[in-house]
Amino acid sequence: MARIIGVEIPDAKKVGISLRYIFGIGPTTALEVCAKAKVDPHVRTKDLNDEQLAHLSTALQSHRIEGDLRREIQTNIKRKMSINCYQGSRHKKGLPVHGQRTSTNARTRKGPRKTVGVQRGKETKAAAA
């Protein structure tokens, strides 16, 4: 696997696709980086030489990717939580932030269901009968 800016990108895929394995690089940005580095996006990653890999890594230097981008996102979330804006309060409560419904769905954010109410044991059912 080729290594660009500390990230292993797959050898068997085309350069335009394998660059997307870097956090912060999507389809459009991958093609822009290939154009800036003068690398054909339809060439397989294993067919690139060291010079082309160096051009790709220098082209990626101008973009905010991986650790820097993750850090920026986290600081934005912390800032929203500290100023108590609506989105920050949703982050604090662990609920969806962008207006999704929560009466059903939203299990990814809310976690597994918690039963609300009384659960009867075997003794109470027998005593009630």
Secondary structure by P-SEA (a helix, b strand, c coil): ccccccbbbbccccccccccccccccaaaaaaaaaaaccccccccccccaaaaaaaaaaaccccccaaaaaaaaaaaaaaaaaccaaaaaaaaccccccccccccccccccccccccccccaaaaaaac
